[in-house]
């Protein structure tokens, strides 16, 4: 059966960026794409955004219960896709794979002090400045939820001036250390990386056809 992809829009958790083009791009990869939205950070703070995309995933799964479920997103949508994939929708292993493009994942990273500025997207998401030992900061950091083995594709532009590429690279190392199958593609490009570019398209196609993803979406006998 055609796989379902829940695609989550970007917008720094503050805006809803159009996702129709992303739907077309991933539909061309043979996926049934369902776009998901969530409450913005001026409407609710973390973890309301995860609750909302989880509910969208439940609805999509109810419509196509036999289809393997993938989750993906760009920028803040990539962060939420990682959170959904690492937590699971209703069980730790009910997501077959994650595609995260240019995702912000660690507000405490030493090379990203802007994330901890007053008024930053992270501050608006949490309702306060991210700090060590803060429960909300820890919960919103995907690396604190790794371990369920979901396959992950991380794609990031090396020239991204909005989200440092080290965000994806550091998360990839943590995922690998915890046993996740991980494909990481760091390439030329900025935050709005062109997903139709031939090299990016081939990386996505290879991930979708890869053995780790195929194993993850095959039911146990």
Order of alpha helices (4+ residues) and beta strands (2+ residues): beta-alpha-beta-alpha-beta-alpha-beta-alpha-alpha-beta-alpha-beta-alpha-alpha
